[in-house]
């Protein structure tokens, strides 16, 4: 079950219309799978680490997934030619604080 809607992804990507929805959904699925693997925890159901009884995926995790969706959508090729590319560390920096099993 996806926590990211096509509408929110289209808004993030500045895409108007539905002609690219299949590609966008693939990016959403990949971004959510990456986030789950990186954090070593499922997105659904989200189990809060805090004393709060609210088990809702935090807004910063949702934002990190949208950042990943943007990367995946805009970089759909296996290589980049003729430019310097530096990965944006924002998504991993956000997700890091929600990781499970890091130890001390």
Secondary structure, 3 states (H helix, E strand, C coil): CCCCCHHHHHHHHCCCCCCCHHHHHHHHHHHHHHHHHHHCCCCCCCCCCCCCCCCCCCHHHHHHHHHHHHHHHHCCCCCCCCCCCCCCCHHHHHHHCCCCCCCC
